[in-house]
Amino acid sequence: MIDWAEVNFIIGTNPDSFIEIKFDQKSDDTAYGLKAYMNTLLSTHEVISQFNLRRVIKFWGYKDSKHMYFMLAPPWIKFNPAMSYAGILN
């Protein structure tokens, strides 16, 4: 993610086994740019394709007061996109 060297981020898993990518949100411009970047990354990155990772739509570009979140789910995690998840954003 060298394109976003000035933006701090953390990649990890949450208790629901989703891959959570959390960015510091510095401005609205950062939010718009990150969403465009992540959408492109989702469709072009070979590791995302190789592991058949899917975006969790409910938490794709989710913002709170300080962070912007993007979540991916591996194929072995079954989830209903309409449900809320216990471990997300706690």
GUTILO-296686 format. One record per residue: residue number from 1; residue in one letter; y, z, x of N, C-alpha, C, O, CB in turn. Coordinates in pm, 1 decimal, always signed. Glycine has a CB too. Layout:
    nr   rest        n.y        n.z        n.x       ca.y       ca.z       ca.x        c.y        c.z        c.x        o.y        o.z        o.x       cb.y       cb.z       cb.x
   NUM      A          Y          Z          X          Y          Z          X          Y          Z          X          Y          Z          X          Y          Z          X
...
This chain:
    nr   rest        n.y        n.z        n.x       ca.y       ca.z       ca.x        c.y        c.z        c.x        o.y        o.z        o.x       cb.y       cb.z       cb.x
     1      M     -117.3       +0.0      +83.0       +0.0       +0.0       +0.0     +124.5       +0.0      +88.1     +222.6      +69.7      +62.2       -0.7     +120.5      -94.8
     2      I     +116.4      -79.2     +190.8     +227.2      -90.9     +284.3     +354.6     -142.2     +217.4     +465.0     -115.9     +265.1     +188.8     -182.5     +398.0
     3      D     +339.2     -215.0     +107.6     +455.5     -267.5      +36.2     +542.5     -155.4      -21.1     +661.1     -175.8      -47.1     +410.4     -360.6      -76.0
     4      W     +485.0      -39.6      -40.3     +555.9      +72.5     -101.2     +561.5     +190.8       -5.0     +534.7     +304.4      -43.9     +488.3     +114.1     -233.0
     5      A     +596.3     +163.7     +120.0     +594.5     +266.1     +224.1     +690.7     +381.7     +196.6     +665.6     +493.5     +241.6     +628.0     +203.6     +356.6
     6      E     +799.1     +357.7     +124.6     +897.1     +464.4      +98.4     +859.7     +551.9      -20.2     +925.0     +653.4      -44.5    +1033.3     +404.2      +74.3
     7      V     +757.2     +515.2      -93.6     +718.4     +590.4     -212.6     +593.6     +672.2     -180.6     +491.4     +616.9     -140.1     +693.0     +495.1     -333.7
     8      N     +602.0     +803.5     -198.8     +487.4     +891.1     -175.1     +386.5     +875.9     -287.2     +423.5     +862.9     -403.9     +531.9    +1037.9     -162.6
     9      F     +259.5     +877.5     -251.5     +155.5     +868.8     -352.7      +31.2     +943.6     -308.6      +10.9     +969.3     -189.9     +121.7     +723.4     -382.3
    10      I      -51.4     +978.1     -406.0     -178.2    +1046.5     -383.0     -285.2     +972.2     -461.5     -264.4     +935.4     -577.2     -171.0    +1197.9     -425.0
    11      I     -399.7     +950.4     -398.0     -514.3     +890.4     -466.2     -626.8     +992.8     -463.6     -660.1    +1047.5     -358.5     -558.3     +754.6     -398.5
    12      G     -684.3    +1018.0     -579.5     -794.6    +1112.3     -587.5     -870.2    +1093.0     -717.8     -846.3     +998.4     -792.8     -743.7    +1256.5     -575.6
    13      T     -961.1    +1184.3     -742.4    -1031.9    +1181.5     -870.1     -988.9    +1303.8     -949.6     -945.3    +1404.4     -893.6    -1187.6    +1178.7     -849.9
    14      N    -1001.8    +1293.0    -1080.4     -970.3    +1407.4    -1164.8    -1100.3    +1460.9    -1225.0    -1206.0    +1401.6    -1203.5     -868.2    +1368.4    -1276.5
    15      P    -1095.1    +1571.1    -1299.7    -1218.9    +1629.5    -1354.6    -1296.4    +1536.1    -1448.7    -1414.9    +1559.3    -1473.1    -1185.3    +1756.1    -1428.7
    16      D    -1232.5    +1431.6    -1501.6    -1301.0    +1336.4    -1588.6    -1362.8    +1220.2    -1510.4    -1413.7    +1125.0    -1569.6    -1204.1    +1282.6    -1692.4
    17      S    -1357.9    +1228.6    -1376.9    -1412.9    +1128.3    -1285.1    -1336.5     +996.7    -1282.4    -1388.3     +896.1    -1233.9    -1554.4    +1100.7    -1321.3
    18      F    -1215.2     +996.2    -1333.4    -1129.9     +878.9    -1319.2    -1066.3     +881.4    -1180.7    -1045.2     +988.2    -1123.3    -1021.0     +874.4    -1430.8
    19      I    -1036.4     +765.9    -1128.4     -959.7     +755.5    -1004.5     -813.7     +758.7    -1045.0     -767.3     +674.8    -1122.2     -995.1     +624.3     -922.5
    20      E     -742.4     +855.8     -992.4     -603.8     +879.1    -1031.1     -512.9     +844.1     -914.0     -528.8     +896.7     -803.9     -582.2    +1026.5    -1075.8
    21      I     -417.9     +755.1     -938.7     -318.8     +718.1     -838.0     -185.6     +769.5     -890.3     -137.1     +724.2     -994.0     -315.7     +561.0     -810.9
    22      K     -126.6     +864.6     -817.9       -4.5     +931.1     -863.2     +108.4     +901.3     -765.1      +98.4     +931.9     -646.3      -26.4    +1084.7     -877.0
    23      F     +215.9     +841.4     -816.0     +332.1     +806.0     -735.8     +449.2     +895.9     -770.7     +467.7     +933.5     -886.4     +369.6     +658.9     -756.4
    24      D     +529.7     +930.7     -667.7     +658.1     +993.4     -695.2     +744.9     +888.4     -762.4     +750.5     +773.5     -718.5     +725.5    +1049.4     -564.2
    25      Q     +812.0     +928.3     -868.3     +898.7     +835.1     -939.6    +1042.4     +862.5     -898.7    +1100.1     +964.9     -935.2     +881.1     +847.8    -1094.1
    26      K    +1098.9     +771.2     -823.7    +1233.4     +792.5     -772.3    +1341.2     +733.4     -862.2    +1452.1     +786.5     -868.5    +1245.0     +733.7     -634.8
    27      S    +1310.3     +624.6     -931.7    +1408.7     +560.8    -1019.6    +1336.2     +471.9    -1119.6    +1216.2     +447.6    -1107.1    +1512.2     +478.1     -937.6
    28      D    +1411.0     +423.2    -1219.7    +1351.6     +330.2    -1315.8    +1309.9     +200.9    -1247.9    +1209.5     +140.5    -1285.7    +1449.6     +300.3    -1429.2
    29      D    +1386.4     +157.6    -1147.2    +1348.7      +36.5    -1072.5    +1213.4      +55.1    -1004.7    +1131.4      -36.7    -1001.8    +1456.4       +1.6     -967.1
    30      T    +1190.7     +174.3     -950.3    +1061.5     +203.7     -887.8     +950.2     +191.6     -990.9     +845.7     +133.2     -962.3    +1061.6     +345.1     -824.8
    31      A     +971.1     +245.9    -1110.1     +869.0     +241.9    -1215.6     +835.5      +98.6    -1254.9     +717.9      +64.0    -1265.8     +916.4     +319.9    -1338.9
    32      Y     +936.5      +14.6    -1276.4     +911.3     -124.9    -1314.5     +839.1     -199.8    -1203.0     +745.6     -275.6    -1228.6    +1043.2     -196.1    -1348.9
    33      G     +882.7     -178.3    -1080.1     +820.4     -244.7     -966.2     +676.6     -200.5     -944.6     +589.6     -282.8     -916.1     +900.3     -218.8     -841.5
    34      L     +651.5      -70.7     -958.1     +515.8      -19.3     -940.0     +420.7      -74.1    -1045.5     +306.9     -109.1    -1014.5     +515.9     +132.9     -944.5
    35      K     +467.0      -81.8    -1170.0     +379.9     -133.3    -1275.5     +343.4     -278.7    -1248.4     +227.6     -317.2    -1264.5     +447.8     -120.2    -1413.0
    36      A     +440.1     -359.5    -1207.5     +412.5     -500.0    -1173.8     +317.7     -509.0    -1054.4     +224.1     -588.8    -1054.0     +544.1     -575.5    -1143.1
    37      Y     +343.2     -426.3     -953.4     +258.3     -425.8     -833.7     +115.5     -386.8     -867.7      +21.2     -452.3     -823.3     +314.6     -330.2     -728.4
    38      M      +98.3     -280.6     -946.1      -35.8     -232.9     -980.3     -110.3     -332.8    -1069.0     -231.7     -348.2    -1055.7      -27.1      -97.3    -1050.6
    39      N      -39.5     -400.2    -1158.5     -103.6     -503.2    -1240.5     -155.4     -617.0    -1152.8     -265.5     -667.6    -1174.8       -4.9     -557.7    -1345.9
    40      T      -76.7     -656.9    -1054.1     -119.7     -762.1     -961.5     -236.4     -712.8     -875.4     -334.4     -784.6     -855.5       -1.6     -807.0     -871.5
    41      L     -225.0     -591.3     -825.3     -330.7     -533.5     -742.4     -463.3     -527.7     -818.5     -568.9     -557.2     -762.5     -290.5     -392.9     -695.2
    42      L     -457.3     -490.0     -944.4     -577.2     -479.4    -1027.4     -652.6     -611.2    -1035.6     -775.7     -613.1    -1035.2     -540.4     -432.8    -1166.7
    43      S     -579.4     -720.3    -1042.9     -645.4     -850.3    -1059.3     -673.9     -922.5     -928.2     -742.9    -1024.5     -928.7     -561.3     -938.3    -1145.8
    44      T     -622.6     -872.4     -815.9     -639.8     -946.1     -690.7     -710.6     -869.6     -578.5     -757.1     -931.3     -482.7     -507.4     -989.0     -642.3
    45      H     -719.4     -739.3     -588.1     -775.4     -661.5     -477.6     -927.7     -669.5     -477.8     -991.7     -644.1     -579.9     -730.0     -514.8     -486.2
    46      E     -984.5     -704.6     -364.5    -1129.6     -728.1     -358.3    -1212.4     -601.4     -379.6    -1321.8     -609.4     -435.4    -1165.6     -789.0     -224.6
    47      V    -1163.7     -485.0     -337.1    -1240.4     -361.2     -356.4    -1244.5     -323.9     -505.2    -1347.6     -279.2     -555.5    -1178.5     -245.0     -273.3
    48      I    -1133.3     -342.2     -574.4    -1130.4     -314.4     -718.4    -1228.9     -405.3     -790.5    -1298.7     -361.4     -881.9     -987.5     -333.4     -775.6
    49      S    -1234.8     -531.1     -749.9    -1330.5     -625.1     -809.1    -1473.2     -590.3     -769.8    -1562.9     -591.7     -854.1    -1298.2     -768.5     -766.3
    50      Q    -1494.7     -559.3     -643.8    -1628.5     -529.3     -593.3    -1691.7     -412.6     -668.9    -1810.5     -416.5     -700.8    -1622.8     -497.9     -443.8
    51      F    -1613.4     -309.4     -697.4    -1666.6     -191.9     -765.6    -1645.3     -195.6     -916.9    -1674.3      -98.6     -987.0    -1603.2      -67.7     -709.1
    52      N    -1594.4     -308.9     -966.4    -1577.5     -330.6    -1110.5    -1498.8     -216.7    -1176.2    -1536.5     -166.3    -1282.0    -1714.4     -344.9    -1178.0
    53      L    -1389.4     -177.5    -1111.4    -1305.8      -70.9    -1164.9    -1223.0     -123.9    -1281.4    -1171.4     -235.6    -1276.9    -1214.2      -12.8    -1055.1
    54      R    -1211.0      -42.3    -1385.5    -1134.2      -80.1    -1504.2    -1014.7      +12.3    -1517.0    -1022.0     +130.0    -1481.8    -1222.0      -74.6    -1632.4
    55      R     -905.7      -41.1    -1567.1     -791.3      +47.4    -1587.0     -812.0     +128.4    -1714.7     -872.1      +81.6    -1811.4     -658.8      -33.7    -1593.9
    56      V     -761.0     +249.6    -1712.0     -760.8     +336.0    -1829.4     -625.6     +312.7    -1895.3     -524.3     +368.0    -1852.4     -784.7     +490.2    -1792.3
    57      I     -624.8     +231.4    -1998.7     -500.0     +181.5    -2055.9     -405.5     +293.8    -2097.5     -284.5     +284.5    -2076.4     -529.8      +93.9    -2175.1
    58      K     -459.5     +398.0    -2155.3     -374.5     +508.8    -2201.6     -295.4     +572.0    -2087.2     -186.9     +625.8    -2109.2     -460.0     +615.5    -2269.9
    59      F     -349.2     +565.8    -1965.5     -283.2     +626.2    -1850.6     -252.7     +523.0    -1742.5     -258.2     +554.0    -1623.5     -369.3     +737.5    -1793.3
    60      W     -221.2     +402.4    -1783.0     -182.0     +296.9    -1689.2      -30.5     +286.2    -1695.0      +25.1     +225.9    -1786.8     -251.1     +158.6    -1723.4
    61      G      +35.4     +344.9    -1596.5     +180.8     +347.1    -1595.4     +238.1     +465.2    -1672.1     +355.6     +464.3    -1708.9     +234.2     +219.2    -1652.5
    62      Y     +155.5     +567.3    -1696.5     +202.1     +686.8    -1766.3     +304.5     +758.9    -1678.2     +284.6     +772.1    -1557.4      +82.7     +781.3    -1801.8
    63      K     +413.8     +805.2    -1739.0     +518.9     +873.2    -1663.5     +543.1    +1012.1    -1719.1     +545.4    +1033.0    -1840.3     +648.6     +792.0    -1665.9
    64      D     +561.0    +1106.4    -1628.1     +616.8    +1235.0    -1666.2     +751.5    +1245.4    -1595.5     +803.0    +1144.1    -1548.0     +520.3    +1355.4    -1628.5
    65      S     +809.1    +1362.6    -1587.2     +944.4    +1373.0    -1531.2     +952.1    +1342.2    -1382.1    +1058.6    +1304.3    -1333.4     +997.9    +1510.6    -1555.3
    66      K     +841.5    +1357.5    -1307.9     +846.0    +1339.0    -1162.4     +751.1    +1232.8    -1108.6     +769.3    +1186.1     -996.1     +815.7    +1467.7    -1095.8
    67      H     +650.4    +1193.5    -1186.0     +545.3    +1106.2    -1133.2     +511.7     +991.7    -1228.9     +540.6     +995.8    -1348.4     +419.8    +1187.5    -1104.4
    68      M     +450.5     +891.7    -1171.3     +396.3     +780.0    -1248.8     +249.0     +769.2    -1210.9     +214.1     +771.2    -1092.9     +474.8     +644.0    -1220.9
    69      Y     +163.1     +757.7    -1311.9      +18.4     +760.3    -1292.2      -44.9     +626.4    -1329.1       -2.5     +559.2    -1423.1      -44.4     +872.7    -1374.9
    70      F     -146.7     +590.0    -1253.0     -232.4     +476.3    -1284.3     -375.0     +526.5    -1267.1     -408.2     +584.8    -1163.9     -201.8     +349.9    -1191.8
    71      M     -460.1     +504.1    -1368.1     -596.9     +553.3    -1359.8     -696.0     +439.7    -1374.7     -679.4     +348.9    -1456.1     -622.4     +659.4    -1466.0
    72      L     -799.5     +448.3    -1292.8     -907.9     +350.9    -1293.8    -1038.0     +422.8    -1324.5    -1055.5     +539.6    -1289.8     -917.0     +275.2    -1158.5
    73      A    -1129.3     +351.6    -1390.3    -1259.7     +408.9    -1422.3    -1368.7     +322.1    -1362.2    -1367.2     +200.2    -1379.6    -1278.7     +422.3    -1575.5
    74      P    -1463.6     +383.3    -1291.3    -1579.0     +307.6    -1243.2    -1670.5     +275.0    -1361.8    -1662.5     +340.6    -1465.7    -1656.6     +387.6    -1133.4
    75      P    -1757.0     +174.7    -1347.1    -1838.2     +129.7    -1460.1    -1936.6     +234.2    -1512.4    -1978.4     +224.8    -1627.8    -1913.6       +7.7    -1420.7
    76      W    -1974.6     +332.3    -1432.7    -2070.7     +431.9    -1479.2    -2004.9     +541.1    -1564.3    -2074.6     +624.9    -1621.4    -2141.1     +494.8    -1360.3
    77      I    -1871.6     +540.7    -1573.1    -1801.7     +636.3    -1659.1    -1778.4     +569.4    -1793.6    -1708.4     +468.6    -1802.5    -1666.2     +683.7    -1595.0
    78      K    -1836.8     +625.5    -1897.1    -1817.3     +574.4    -2032.1    -1706.2     +655.8    -2096.9    -1708.8     +778.9    -2093.8    -1949.6     +581.4    -2116.2
    79      F    -1609.6     +587.7    -2154.9    -1500.9     +659.6    -2217.6    -1447.4     +580.6    -2335.8    -1460.0     +458.4    -2343.1    -1389.7     +687.9    -2116.9
    80      N    -1388.1     +653.6    -2426.8    -1322.8     +595.0    -2542.3    -1173.5     +594.7    -2513.1    -1114.9     +701.6    -2496.1    -1356.2     +673.6    -2674.5
    81      P    -1110.4     +478.7    -2506.6     -967.2     +473.7    -2471.1     -877.2     +550.8    -2567.6     -764.3     +584.5    -2532.0     -921.3     +330.1    -2465.6
    82      A     -924.5     +579.1    -2688.2     -842.1     +650.6    -2785.3     -846.2     +803.0    -2765.7     -763.4     +874.4    -2822.2     -887.4     +615.9    -2925.8
    83      M     -940.3     +852.4    -2687.5     -953.7     +997.3    -2667.2     -856.6    +1046.8    -2562.0     -816.0     +972.8    -2472.5    -1096.6    +1033.0    -2626.7
    84      S     -820.1    +1174.2    -2574.5     -748.9    +1237.3    -2463.7     -854.7    +1306.4    -2378.6     -961.1    +1343.2    -2428.4     -638.0    +1339.4    -2514.3
    85      Y     -825.5    +1323.6    -2252.1     -924.5    +1377.2    -2159.7     -878.5    +1508.8    -2103.1     -761.0    +1526.8    -2071.2     -952.3    +1279.0    -2047.6
    86      A     -971.9    +1601.0    -2090.7     -940.8    +1738.1    -2053.7     -868.8    +1750.5    -1920.1     -772.3    +1826.1    -1908.9    -1066.0    +1818.0    -2049.6
    87      G     -914.3    +1677.6    -1819.2     -861.8    +1697.9    -1685.7     -739.2    +1616.4    -1651.3     -679.0    +1636.4    -1545.8     -965.7    +1668.5    -1589.1
    88      I     -702.0    +1526.5    -1737.4     -592.2    +1436.0    -1703.4     -458.6    +1507.9    -1711.9     -426.0    +1572.8    -1811.2     -592.2    +1313.9    -1796.0
    89      L     -384.7    +1494.3    -1606.8     -247.1    +1540.8    -1597.9     -232.1    +1692.4    -1610.9     -130.2    +1742.0    -1658.9     -165.5    +1474.0    -1703.3
    90      N     -334.6    +1764.5    -1567.7     -325.0    +1910.5    -1565.6     -290.2    +1956.9    -1427.1     -277.3    +2077.0    -1403.7     -455.7    +1975.6    -1612.3
